[in-house]
Amino acid sequence: MAFAAALLLRGIPLLRARARYARAPSWRHFSGLSTSDESPSPEPHSPPATGNAAAGAKGPAPPPLSKVWLDEPEYKRWKDKEKEILNDIEPITTLTKEILHSNSRYMDGERLSEEDEKAVVAKLLAYHPHSEDKIGCGLDAVMVDRHPQFRKSRCLFVVRTDGGWIDFSYQKCLRAYIRDKYPSYAERFIREHFKRS
């Protein structure tokens, strides 16, 4: 016990020195100045030079990071492809959101019109990873209704020819469509534009 106490007492000055060093202003560590109690006089602040004087002996100032990033060819390719994907999925995304979120368009339990159903089946349900399982014995209609577990959410349902019905996620369909059509950009697009499911 006495040995442990002696070791602890011997370590206290070292701990104090470390604490004092950690509290020292950060400019002392990076400027090569002493960490003694002497305070160096601060250099007067001068506004940045412009024109040739800005270059001086150090060369031209680097462009802001955002400018460098925007000039990268890969970034430009990504932004072009992102725009293309958004333009591609925008019509069906807008239609689906109108179907789900407009009570005046469809009431709970109402089947979609022939035109809306045709668009939803061709541009969404056809790309669902488990579309065959969802359709089962055959597709009779597509309807909108409350989710069986999340009663505040409305979703799309496949109504089968045997009278059974099952929900399907339009976002899952869109993700599968994007992965199929834009494989090189799909994962980044999905990360940036779809909430986690």
Secondary structure, DSSP 4 states (H G I P E B T S, - for coil): -HHHHHHHHHHHHHHHHHHHHHHS-HHHHHHT---SSPPPPPPPP-PPP-THHHHGGG-SPPPPHHHHHHH-HHHHHHHHHHHHHHHHHHHHHHHHHHHHH-TTT--TTEEPPHHHHHHHHHHTGGG-TTHHHHHTT-EEEEEEEE-SS-TT-EEEEEEETTS-EEEE-HHHHHHHHHHHH-TTTHHHHHHHHS---
